[in-house]
Amino acid sequence: MSRLIVVSNRVSMPSPDGAQGGLAVALQAALRESGGLWFGWSGREVEEFTGSVNFEESDGVRSAVVDLEAQDVEEYYNGFANRTLWPLFHYRVDIAKYNRSFGEGYERVNRRFAEPLHVMIEPDDVVWINDYHLIPMAMLLRDRGVRNRIGFFLHTPWPPTRLLVSLPYHERLVRSMFFYDVIGFQTEEWLESFRHYCEHELGGRSEGEYIHVGEKMVRAVVCPIGIDFKNFREASETREANAIAERMRTSLRQLTMIVGVDRLDYSKGIEERLNSFEHLLHTHEELHRSVVLIQVAPPSRGEVEQYQKVREKLNELAGRINGEFAEVDWTPIRYVNRGYARAELTALYRAARVGLVTPLRDGMNLVAKEYIAAQDPEDPGVLILSRFAGAASQMKEALLVNPYSPEEVAEALQQALKMPLSERKRRFESLLDGVRTEDVHWWREKFVAMITETKVPPGKG
Ligand code: ADQ
């Protein structure tokens, strides 16, 4: 079995309390099995970049990390990754910042990663690069003589061509992707957009899964990520989770709970969601004192102004809606800005009659899958899911909505709150089936197999 080298912006090592995301667990399992290595940024800032690598081993997983200097973090991470590519890839050209120093910082940091990384790669290793922070990595590794199989997985959407061309040097970025052997997308839609760009902007042509541009070619595939189902399910059945659920029920008394759980990010559509809930309260007075929306949104990327703005906006909006509708014994929105441990999260999902997952654009969205995994099969809740989340392509039995339309979301909420048990069960069982079989282990095995089996044409390396 070949050794797997995983590369991503941040590295996630096994933690003693076991509190980590499904992606981390799945990649750690793969690294453990293959005796591989996880490479990335340490998350630390140093005065001056030295390129020295810190190795660590924990619970059979090895990692190698480098520190970056303040300018790197500002230009590469807060700059090109989170102020340029993230909004652009989520169709937000209106807020994407195109600053030359961000692009330079991005390329510099990618080179700073490639330098120590290429010497760690042994001839039979399979290399897996993750996400938009590291798009040019294969090209930089090939420049340094790496001839191994290299795959790239994009966790976010890929934007339509007419938006992508607003990025200065877009061609340079996309051409660098032809140094990979395989590129994985979450959905057919993102893959189609990528193919469209290659054909219309680069004069490429498609042949089955392969896209050819000039002398180069790459295999482009769909491989949707899942959750660590078994682990999640088990966490939802622990005594701790049950005790928390009980506490929540007591605190909520007769109220029917709707839940939203998201990283605080404008792409998650939290503002639009609160507006939809407000619309529901306006149009359905009979629901006053009987429903509550619990919105959990731990802040992320606080260095970036757009994130500060959305945070302020949400504080204000939740306050305004509560001010308008609250009674002394009823607050319609409970808005919480912190992260929760897995047991708490599963209890929250299970206690909620409705899971309201309405991003404006999302590569996949794992919260939708977690909500389903946590439900009580005898009395499951209803998932309302944005049609613009990658998850919508797999989760057709959810109530699919346009998150920009408060009327449509409010109607779906009404439908979910009234849905009879038999229909809830039918929808849940079909959704559960997908979440269980196409889990995160299925995903990583499938993608690693795709990288491994793809023939490296002589042009690579
Ligand atoms: P994210 O944008 O971070 O991921 P998502 O897929 O929803 O979005 O994953 C969020 C994760 O954070 C979930 O596992 C959720 O449980 C956890 N989380 C959220 N709020 C939390 C809280 N308050 N406490 C604890 N945990 C919380 C990116 C892409 C997605 C894609 C994933 C994986 O943007 O589209 O699905 O990568 O590929």
Residues whose N, C-alpha, C, O or C-beta is under 5 A from the ligand:
A	BS01	ADQ	G21 H155 I225 V261 D262 R263 V296 P298 R338 G339 Y340 D362 G363 M364 N365 L366 V367
